[in-house]
């Protein structure tokens, strides 16, 4: 009886505790065989319904502690529904401390998760659908031990104080 009560309490409490009013989109793509091939472009399509607000876009990266580099270079392109580029950049993110080699992010065992800011205070010109493309830009063609890559979009805190 006590076990059933605890189980029921957790089932009812966890979904409420995990709601995030600032998150408007989040999707992660698991990479086949934990390899990110250089010419593999990951696509994320999302809808903006409040173009009067600004948004922060984050990479969500999951990697193994055995990933052979301390960093990850990616190139992103943000496009509107017609394929027009709104922004594009080559970015570097540290997955491990470059000096000590200690893993960054949140880890459990040998797997680490990162949420790294890609674009801050992005303004979208109008409501509608947009596309975010990510491609790895490391010198190695098949990048091992990247388990998943994702995109998370949140309302910017600067525009939430209304």
N, C-alpha and C positions, 0 to 999 in steps of 0.2 A: 504494500500500500504506500509506504514512504517513497519507494523507488518510483512508483507511478506518479506521485505528486511532484517529485523533483523533475522527472522527465517532462511532464506537462508544463511545469513552470518554465523550464528552459525553452521549450518549443514556443511558448507564448512570449517570452521576454526577448529572446535573441533577434527575431525579426524587427521588433520595435527598436532595440538598441542599435541596430545596424542601419537604420534609415539615415540618409544624409541629405538634407534639404538643398545643399549647394550643388550636389552632383546632378548633372543633367544627362550624362552619357558615360558609359564605361564598357569597353569590350577588350578582351584579350584573345590573342591568336596563339595557340600552341604550335610550335614549330616541329615539323616532321623529323624524327630521329635526333632531335635537339641540335640541329644544324640550321644556321641562317645563311642561305646561299646568297652571294652578292647581288645577283640580278633578280632576286625575289623581292618584289615590292609589295608591302602589306598595305591593304586598303581598309579604311574605316569610313563609313558613311553615317552621318548623323543629321538631326534636324534641329535648327534654331527656331524657337517660337517667340523669343523676346529679343529682338534685334536692338532694342534700346539699352540693353545691358552689355557689359564687358565680361569676358570669360577667360579663365586660365586653362591652358591645355597641358596635360602631363603625359609623359611616357610612363608606362608601367612595364618594367623589365623584370623577368625572373631568370636567374642564372645559377649554375652550379658553382660551388666553391672552387672547383677545379678549372674554371674558365681561365684560359692561358694568358690573359692580358689584364691590366688594371683598369682599362677604360673601354669605351665603345663609341665609335664615330658613327653617326647616322645623318642622313639627309632627309628632310621632310619637305613636303609641298602641301599647302593648304589651298584647296580649289573650291570655287562655287559650283553650282549645279550645271553650269555650262562648260566647265573645265578651265575657266580662267583662274590663273594663279593669284591668290591674295597675298601669299607670302611663301618664301622658300629659304632654307638655310641649311648649312652643314654645321652640326653641333657635336661637341665632345661631352661625354658624361663619364664620371668616375664611378666604377662599380666596386673598386677596392682602393684603399688609401695608397696613393702612389709612393709614399715613403716607407710605410710599415708593412704594406701588403695586407693589412687587416680588411676583411670584407665590410662594405658599407651596406646600408639598408637593413631590413628586418629579416632575420634568418631563423630557420628551424632545421637543425641537422646540417646538411650540406647544401641546402637550397636557400637563396636569398632573393627577396623582393625589394624593388626600388620604385619609388614614385618621384620622378624628376621633372621639374618644370621645363616645358618645351617652348611655350609662348605665353607671355603674361599680358593681361588686359587686352585681349583680342576683341576688336569690334567687328561685328558682322554687318554688312551694309543693309541687309533685309532678312526677313524671316524666310526660311526655306531649308533645303538640303545642301549640305557641304560634304566635301571629301578631304580626308587627311591621309597622305601616303608617306610611308616610312621605308627607307632602304638602308641597309648597313653599308658603311663606307670604310671598312677596315681593309688592310692590305691583303688579308687572307680571303680567298674566294669563298670557301665554305667555313663559316665561323662556328666552331663547336661550343657546345654547352650553354647556349642561350636557349632556354626552355620555352619561353613565351614572351611576346611583345604585345603591348596594348596601348590604348589611348583612353584617358580619363579627362572629362571636361567638367569644370565647375564654374559656377557663377563667381566672378571676381568679388572679393570681400569689399573692395573699394566702392562697388556699385550696390552692395546689399544694405547700406545704412539708410534706406529710405523709409 
